[in-house]
Amino acid sequence: MTINMIRRTFKEIALLLALSLLVAAATYTVRDDVPVLFSKNSAPTLQAPMNMPTAPAPLTPEQAHEAFTTEDVLFVDGRDNFDYDMGHIPGALNIPLHEATADPAILAVLPKDRHLVVYCSNDLCGKAQKLAALLTERGYRADTFPGGYQEWTTHGWKTEEALQ
């Protein structure tokens, strides 16, 4: 086989490949039953199925405080009773994560028609996210305040202690 024959073979292969791509692209643009893979006009979005609740959203300190002052929201403290008794966001209900996990019936005290904001100690504490996910799975509208009680007090916002 000479070098000219090899070059001719590669040219034929390249030509066949180019024609195949051209036919595929033309078919793709003409057919209606082929899903659109790329669109310049829209970015891909993920949506939960209609019967599935959305995941809890993390609120910034400002969003949490604004919700506290302007909305009909109920704060849920996921910390242990001792921490709650030492201080909490005013009006917050104390539902420790370990109690809610052991007996989900305890969640029945929470109204399903109100926006819940779940918090714990600080952004290193994962209790708020876990409790909010548990609430969301059970049909509650729950978001998290990751900064928790520590972030709240850092801003100097009003707190209260449990009644002695």
Backbone as a ProteinNet text record, in pm:
[ID]
protein_1_A
[PRIMARY]
MTINMIRRTFKEIALLLALSLLVAAATYTVRDDVPVLFSKNSAPTLQAPMNMPTAPAPLTPEQAHEAFTTEDVLFVDGRDNFDYDMGHIPGALNIPLHEATADPAILAVLPKDRHLVVYCSNDLCGKAQKLAALLTERGYRADTFPGGYQEWTTHGWKTEEALQ
[TERTIARY]
84.8	0	89.7	60.9	143.8	87.1	167.1	128.7	9	-1.8	-114.7	-245.4	-239.3	-358.4	-405.2	-310.6	-344.8	-409.3	-352	-408.5	-549.5	-568.9	-700.2	-802.7	-762	-851.1	-891.3	-795.6	-826.2	-918.1	-897.7	-985.4	-1127.5	-1141.4	-1274	-1343.1	-1266.5	-1322.6	-1366.3	-1285.6	-1319.6	-1442.9	-1453.1	-1568.4	-1695	-1686.6	-1802.1	-1845.5	-1748.4	-1779.3	-1847.3	-1796.9	-1856.2	-1997.9	-2019.4	-2153.4	-2248.6	-2201.4	-2284.7	-2326.7	-2233.3	-2265.7	-2364.3	-2349.2	-2438.5	-2580.1	-2592.9	-2724.3	-2787.1	-2707.2	-2759.4	-2808.4	-2732.7	-2772.7	-2900	-2911.1	-3030.6	-3152	-3134.2	-3243.7	-3286.6	-3191.6	-3219	-3300.8	-3270	-3341.6	-3479.7	-3501.5	-3628.2	-3730.7	-3687.5	-3780.8	-3834.3	-3963.7	-4028	-4018.7	-3998.7	-4001.8	-3867.7	-3766.4	-3634.6	-3625	-3592.6	-3582.9	-3467.3	-3489	-3387.3	-3276.8	-3154.4	-3041.9	-2983.3	-2970.3	-2909.2	-2998.1	-3011.5	-3090	-3017.3	-3001	-2932.5	-3020.8	-3152.6	-3245.5	-3276.4	-3247.9	-3284.9	-3178	-3160.1	-3069.2	-3148	-3083.1	-3156	-3202.7	-3322.5	-3376	-3423.7	-3412.9	-3461.5	-3585.8	-3689.4	-3811.5	-3852	-3901.4	-3951.4	-4084.8	-4115.5	-4248.3	-4356.9	-4474.5	-4583.2	-4614	-4602.2	-4638.9	-4522.1	-4408.7	-4290.7	-4259	-4239.6	-4207.8	-4068.8	-4049.6	-3919.2	-3825.3	-3698.3	-3598.7	-3593.5	-3560.3	-3549.3	-3443.3	-3475.9	-3382.4	-3310.5	-3180.7	-3109.6	-3134.5	-3168.2	-3192.3	-3069.2	-3038.9	-2932.1	-2982.2	-2893	-2939.3	-3041.8	-3018.6	-3109.8	-3246.7	-3247.6	-3374.3	-3449.3	-3376.2	-3439.3	-3499.7	-3425.5	-3476.7	-3595.2	-3587.5	-3700	-3823.9	-3806.1	-3919	-3976.5	-3889.2	-3932	-4015.7	-3978.1	-4046	-4164.5	-4168.4	-4272.5	-4366.1	-4329.3	-4411.6	-4474.7	-4572.9	-4634.5	-4555.4	-4436.8	-4347.2	-4328	-4305.9	-4282	-4140.3	-4059.5	-3923.9	-3927.1	-3850.2	-3841.7	-3696.3	-3673.4	-3539.2	-3512	-3414.7	-3382.9	-3280.6	-3239.7	-3138.5	-3200.7	-3116.1	-3162.3	-3232.9	-3312.6	-3390.7	-3303.4	-3188.5	-3099.8	-3057.8	-3015.3	-2973	-3089.8	-3206.2	-3325.7	-3356.6	-3350.2	-3379.9	-3281.9	-3158.5	-3057.6	-3085.9	-3154.9	-3190.8	-3232.2	-3329.7	-3378.5	-3441.9	-3472.8	-3540.5	-3682.4	-3730.3	-3862.4	-3972.9	-4055.6	-4168.5	-4133.8	-4006.1	-3965.4	-4015.9	-4055.7	-4091.5	-3968.2	-3951	-3835.8	-3875.6	-3820.7	-3839.3	-3700.2	-3637.4	-3503	-3503.6	-3401.6	-3392.1	-3402.5	-3332.6	-3333	-3473	-3554.3	-3690.8	-3778.8	-3763.3	-3842.9	-3808.4	-3681.9	-3639.7	-3693.1	-3688.4	-3734.8	-3886.7	-3958.9	-4105	-4158.2	-4170.9	-4217.9	-4356.3	-4433.3	-4566	-4556.2	-4439.1	-4418.5	-4433.8	-4416.3	-4427	-4570.6	-4666.9	-4807.8	-4842.9	-4760.1	-4787.5	-4762.1	-4693.5	-4660.8	-4772.2	-4808.4	-4912.9	-4857.7	-4931.5	-4886.6	-4912.8	-4992.3	-5025.9	-4935.2	-4831.5	-4739.1	-4599.7	-4528.5	-4388.9	-4304.7	-4225.9	-4139.2	-3995.1	-3923.3	-3780.5	-3710.9	-3630.9	-3566.3	-3422.4	-3380.4	-3243	-3189.6	-3058.9	-2994.6	-2885.8	-2775.2	-2674.5	-2603.5	-2544.8	-2465.8	-2453.1	-2373.4	-2360.8	-2286.4	-2225.5	-2159.3	-2254.1	-2367	-2466.9	-2554.8	-2564.1	-2644.3	-2787.3	-2824.9	-2958.6	-3069.6	-3048.8	-3153.2	-3183	-3080.1	-3100.2	-3171.4	-3131.5	-3193.6	-3339.1	-3366.8	-3503.6	-3590.5	-3537.9	-3613.6	-3644.3	-3549.3	-3573.1	-3682.9	-3679.7	-3782.7	-3920.2	-3925.8	-4051.6	-4100.9	-4010.4	-4046.6	-4101.8	-4039.9	-4088.7	-4231.7	-4269.4	-4403	-4501.2	-4464.6	-4558.1	-4554.8	-4457.6	-4445.6	-4363.4	-4387.2	-4304.6	-4197.3	-4079.5	-3972.8	-3846	-3785.9	-3655.9	-3562.6	-3435.3	-3338.5	-3272.5	-3228.4	-3145.7	-3013.4	-2918.1	-2794	-2711	-2711.8	-2633.2	-2682.7	-2809.3	-2868.4	-2867.1	-2880.2	-2891	-2766.4	-2650.4	-2525.7	-2526.1	-2564.1	-2569.4	-2673.6	-2786.1	-2893.7	-2843.5	-2775.7	-2726.7	-2610.7	-2530.8	-2420.9	-2473.8	-2590.7	-2652.1	-2721.8	-2730.2	-2793	-2944.5	-3003.6	-3148.1	-3207.9	-3331	-3402	-3402.1	-3381.4	-3387.2	-3471	-3501.7	-3571.1	-3523.9	-3541.3	-3506.5	-3635	-3623.5	-3741.9	-3784.3	-3911.3	-3961.9	-3908.6	-3866.7	-3810.7	-3919.7
-117	0	123.6	214.9	334	444.8	544.5	659.3	732.2	736.2	801.8	727.4	598	518.3	541.1	551.7	576	713.8	814	949	950.8	882.1	877.3	810.6	705.3	634.6	726.7	799.2	892	1004.3	1053.7	1157.6	1105	982.1	923	903.7	859.9	842.2	976.6	1079.9	1212.9	1265.8	1243.8	1287.9	1215.8	1082.8	1006.8	1053.3	1080	1128	1264.9	1353.3	1486.9	1477.9	1393.1	1376	1316.7	1222.1	1161.6	1265.3	1349.2	1454.6	1554.7	1586.6	1679.7	1622.8	1496.1	1431.8	1424	1390.2	1381.9	1518.3	1622.4	1756.7	1800	1771.3	1807.4	1731.1	1603.7	1522.4	1573.8	1609.2	1658.4	1786.3	1876.3	2004.3	1990.9	1890.1	1875.2	1798.6	1697.3	1611.7	1681.3	1660.6	1718.6	1627.6	1498.7	1404.8	1388.6	1465.6	1458.3	1568.3	1533.6	1638.1	1734.3	1859.7	1961.9	1943	1932.2	1912.8	2045.7	2138.7	2267.1	2378.9	2482.2	2597.4	2722.8	2817.4	2941.2	3030.7	3011.5	3101.6	3063.8	2941.7	2903.4	2816.7	2840.9	2757.9	2639.8	2526.6	2410.5	2437	2392.2	2407.8	2273	2255.1	2133.5	2168.9	2091.7	2116.1	1988.1	2002.9	1889	1847.4	1719	1676.2	1746.3	1756.1	1830.1	1781.2	1651.9	1599.8	1596.3	1649.1	1643.9	1782.6	1795.3	1927.1	1972.6	2102.6	2155.2	2143	2141.2	2128.3	2256.7	2244.2	2362.9	2459.1	2587.4	2689	2751.9	2775.7	2844.6	2995.6	3054.3	3198.4	3269.6	3386	3468.3	3526.9	3579.5	3642.3	3753.5	3832.3	3941.7	3888.8	3782.8	3723.8	3664.7	3598.8	3539.3	3648	3756.1	3864.3	3934.1	3953.7	4015.7	3926.8	3796.1	3703.6	3711.4	3722.4	3731.9	3856.4	3967.2	4093.9	4123.2	4063.6	4102	3989.9	3865.1	3754.5	3677.4	3597.3	3507.2	3376.1	3379.9	3264.3	3216.2	3087.5	3026.8	2971.1	3015.9	2964.3	2835.4	2737.5	2608	2586.9	2569.1	2549.7	2399.9	2351.7	2209.1	2166.5	2259.6	2227.5	2150.3	2098.9	2029.8	2127.1	2073	2155.3	2249.6	2203.2	2286	2411.9	2395.3	2510.4	2605.8	2549.9	2631.7	2712.8	2648.7	2717	2830.8	2817.7	2921.8	3046.1	3030	3143.3	3096.8	3167	3130.1	3251.8	3236.7	3341.8	3352.6	3473.8	3490.6	3417.8	3345.1	3274.3	3140.5	3104.1	2977.9	2859.7	2754.5	2629.2	2539.4	2468.6	2379.6	2237.3	2188.8	2050	1994	1934.5	1879.3	1772.7	1775.3	1682.3	1538.1	1503.6	1363.8	1318.7	1408.9	1373.9	1358	1447.1	1439.5	1314.8	1274.3	1155.1	1029.9	1029.1	912.4	898	1009.6	1006.8	1119.3	1093.3	1198.1	1252.1	1183.1	1232	1364.9	1392.9	1518.7	1640.1	1617.5	1727.3	1775.2	1699.2	1734.8	1867.4	1913.5	2042.7	2159.4	2135.5	2243.2	2261.5	2387	2412.6	2394.5	2323.9	2301.1	2421	2515.8	2630.1	2750.5	2735.1	2846.1	2813.2	2916.7	2904.5	2879.3	2773.8	2739.9	2773.2	2831.8	2856.2	2779.6	2682.1	2593.6	2638.8	2642.4	2682	2594.8	2600.9	2536.4	2631.3	2579.8	2664	2760.2	2706.4	2787.8	2716.1	2771.7	2713	2579.7	2540.2	2409.3	2299.8	2340.3	2247.4	2199.6	2072.5	2019.6	1985.4	2012	1973.9	2046.8	2173.9	2252	2195.3	2163.4	2109.8	1974.5	1889.9	1756.9	1768	1854.8	1871.7	1934.8	2032	2094.8	1994.3	1908.3	1804.3	1708.5	1671.9	1585.3	1651.6	1779.8	1854.1	1863.1	1891.2	1903.3	1771.7	1661.5	1529.4	1504.9	1567	1546.7	1656.7	1736	1831.9	1971.8	2001.5	2136.1	2223.6	2352.7	2449.3	2497.4	2439.6	2468.3	2511.9	2618.6	2664.7	2665	2688.2	2686.9	2823	2847.2	2963.7	2905.5	2881.5	2811.9	2879.5	3010.8	3080.4	3054.1	3019.9	2981.2	3087.2	3038.2	3126.8	3213.7	3157.8	3234.6	3355	3335.5	3445.6	3548.9	3501.5	3590.3	3683.5	3625.6	3707	3797.3	3754.9	3837.4	3969.3	3965	4086	4169.1	4116.2	4190.9	4191.6	4097.6	4092.9	4032	4064.2	4024.8	3872.9	3831.6	3689.9	3678	3555.8	3532	3401.5	3390.6	3269.2	3196.9	3066.2	2990.1	3032.3	3023.9	3059.2	2961.8	3013.6	2929.4	2875.2
0	0	0	-88.9	-98.7	-11	6.1	89.1	29.7	-102.3	-168.6	-141.8	-136.5	-108.4	35.7	128	268.8	283.5	216.9	222.4	163.9	53.3	-11.2	80.9	149.5	243	358.9	415.9	524	477.3	354.4	300.3	283.6	236.1	219.7	355.9	454.5	589.1	645.9	630.7	679.6	608.1	478.3	401.1	447.6	469.2	517	657.1	741.5	875.8	870.7	788.9	775.3	719.7	620.5	564.2	668	746.5	851.6	954.1	995.9	1091.3	1032.8	907.6	840.5	831.9	796	788.3	928.2	1029.1	1166.5	1214.2	1187.9	1229.7	1158.2	1030.3	954.1	1006.4	1035.1	1089.2	1226	1307.2	1441.8	1439.2	1345.9	1339.7	1276.7	1193	1123.2	1206.5	1279.4	1353.5	1478.2	1503.7	1621.7	1743.7	1722.3	1833.8	1904.3	1863.9	1926.5	2031.8	2157.2	2260.3	2232.7	2268.6	2248.3	2351.1	2304.8	2395	2440.1	2349.5	2381	2328.6	2408.3	2368.6	2414.5	2325.1	2361	2447.6	2437.7	2505.3	2649	2688.6	2825	2888.4	3016	3093.9	3147.1	3167.4	3219.3	3362	3392.5	3526.9	3577.1	3706.6	3769.5	3849.3	3834	3907.6	3977.9	4099.1	4173.1	4112.6	4114.5	4069.1	4151.3	4095.9	4159.1	4300.3	4325.3	4456.1	4554.2	4513.8	4598	4652.9	4784.7	4840.5	4798.5	4796.7	4762	4881.2	4855.1	4961.6	5044	5171.7	5255.6	5201.1	5201.4	5153.6	5272.3	5259.8	5367.9	5360.2	5473.4	5479.3	5534.8	5481.3	5536.4	5667.9	5750.7	5874.9	5849	5746.6	5715.3	5673.1	5591.7	5549.2	5668	5757.4	5875.6	5963.8	5984.3	6068.8	6003.3	5873.2	5802	5811.1	5795.1	5808.8	5950	6048.2	6188	6212.9	6150.9	6178.1	6086.7	5968.2	5872.5	5830.7	5849.2	5799.6	5914.7	5879.1	5976	5973.6	6032.2	6031.4	6174	6185.9	6316	6315.6	6410.3	6422.4	6504.5	6458.7	6526.2	6565.8	6695.3	6750.1	6759.2	6683.9	6680.9	6784.5	6870.6	6972.1	7088.3	7174.9	7294.7	7387.7	7479.1	7571.5	7653.2	7698.2	7780.2	7704.6	7580.5	7499.9	7475.7	7447.6	7426.1	7551.4	7668	7794	7822.6	7777.6	7799.1	7715.8	7605.9	7521.3	7383.2	7324.7	7191.8	7124.6	6999.3	6923.6	6978.5	7004.8	7064.7	6987.3	7063.2	7003.7	6942.3	6940.6	6878.2	6959.4	6888.7	6953.2	6955.3	7062.7	7076.7	7040.2	6930	6890	6860.1	6961.8	6940.9	6831.2	6749.5	6638	6684.7	6793.9	6838	6880.2	6932.7	6970.6	6846.6	6749.9	6626.8	6547	6551.3	6479.5	6548.8	6681.1	6756.4	6749.9	6749.5	6748.7	6659.8	6529.4	6437.6	6470.4	6554.8	6592.6	6667.6	6725.1	6798.1	6705.3	6576.2	6479.4	6461.2	6510.6	6493.7	6561.6	6655.2	6720.8	6627.4	6518	6423.8	6321.6	6293.9	6192.8	6051.6	5969	5831.2	5740.7	5788.7	5704.6	5727	5808.3	5833.6	5782.2	5747.6	5705.5	5830.2	5828.9	5941.9	5906.9	6001.6	5985.6	6097.5	6058.6	6154.7	6175.9	6302	6332.6	6445.7	6463.1	6577.9	6628.1	6676	6740.7	6645.5	6539	6446.8	6313.6	6224	6090.3	6088.5	6198.1	6205.5	6252.9	6306.4	6358.4	6242.7	6222.4	6112.6	6150.2	6274.1	6320.4	6245.7	6216.1	6148.8	6010.2	5935.9	5800.9	5806.6	5899.2	5910.6	5954.1	6051.9	6098.9	5990.3	5918.5	5809.6	5699.2	5669.1	5567.2	5614.2	5741.9	5798.9	5790	5822	5813.7	5669.1	5578.5	5437.2	5383.7	5422.6	5380.2	5426.8	5536.8	5593.3	5553.6	5453.8	5396.6	5454.8	5540.4	5595.9	5502	5507.1	5433.3	5530.3	5518.9	5614.9	5543.6	5595	5549.3	5668.6	5644.1	5753.2	5769.9	5890.3	5921.8	5971	5877.8	5912.2	6021	6027.4	6129.4	6269.9	6280.3	6406.3	6514.2	6636.5	6752.2	6768.2	6741.3	6754.3	6660.5	6537.7	6439.9	6481.5	6531.6	6576.2	6686.7	6785.3	6897.6	6855.6	6759.7	6709.4	6653.8	6592.1	6537.3	6645.4	6765.2	6873.8	6868.2	6794.1	6783.1	6909.7	6933.6	7054.8	7074.1	7200.2	7236.9	7364	7399.1	7525.3	7585.9	7715.9	7788	7822.8	7844.2	7883.3	8023.5	8049.4	8182.4	8284.2	8396.8	8502.7	8590.1
[MASK]
++++++++++++++++++++++++++++++++++++++++++++++++++++++++++++++++++++++++++++++++++++++++++++++++++++++++++++++++++++++++++++++++++++++++++++++++++++++++++++++++++++

